[in-house]
Amino acid sequence: MRQDPYTSLTMLRAAMVEERRALVQRILKAPKVTLEHAELICYLQWAIEAVDGARRDEIKE
């Protein structure tokens, strides 16, 4: 049975939020790192992944 796109998107977002929480917790274990630092690192990581994904898609075409 297929899931509707809204349910799939909701599940994907929930997984991304959980992944972000886990990453933030790992980053915060480093000395002198604030929550703002951890969130910025997460956003930078996602931006890099998005660019890499776009490049891969571009290469496939």
C-alpha positions as CSV (number, residue, x, y, z in Angstrom):
1,M,0.0,0.0,0.0
2,R,1.4,3.4,-1.0
3,Q,1.5,6.3,1.3
4,D,0.2,9.6,0.2
5,P,2.8,12.3,-0.5
6,Y,1.8,14.4,2.5
7,T,2.4,11.5,4.9
8,S,5.7,10.7,3.2
9,L,6.8,14.4,3.5
10,T,5.7,14.5,7.1
11,M,7.7,11.4,8.0
12,L,10.8,12.8,6.1
13,R,10.6,16.0,8.0
14,A,10.3,14.2,11.3
15,A,13.3,12.1,10.5
16,M,15.3,15.2,9.6
17,V,14.4,16.9,12.8
18,E,15.5,13.8,14.8
19,E,18.7,13.6,12.8
20,R,19.4,17.3,13.5
21,R,18.7,16.8,17.3
22,A,21.2,14.0,17.4
23,L,23.8,16.0,15.5
24,V,23.4,19.0,17.8
25,Q,23.8,16.8,20.8
26,R,27.0,15.4,19.5
27,I,28.4,18.8,18.6
28,L,27.5,20.2,22.0
29,K,29.8,17.7,23.7
30,A,32.8,19.6,22.3
31,P,34.3,22.1,24.7
32,K,33.1,25.8,24.4
33,V,30.4,25.1,21.8
34,T,27.1,26.8,22.3
35,L,23.7,25.8,20.9
36,E,24.0,28.6,18.3
37,H,27.4,27.1,17.1
38,A,25.8,23.7,16.9
39,E,22.8,24.9,14.9
40,L,25.0,26.9,12.5
41,I,27.2,23.8,11.9
42,C,24.0,21.8,11.1
43,Y,22.8,24.4,8.6
44,L,26.2,24.5,6.9
45,Q,26.2,20.7,6.7
46,W,22.8,20.7,5.1
47,A,23.8,23.4,2.7
48,I,26.8,21.4,1.6
49,E,24.7,18.3,1.2
50,A,22.1,20.2,-0.9
51,V,24.8,21.5,-3.2
52,D,26.4,18.1,-3.5
53,G,22.9,16.6,-4.3
54,A,22.3,19.3,-6.9
55,R,25.7,18.6,-8.5
56,R,25.0,14.9,-8.6
57,D,21.6,15.5,-10.3
58,E,23.2,17.9,-12.8
59,I,25.8,15.3,-13.7
60,K,23.1,12.6,-14.2
61,E,21.3,14.8,-16.7
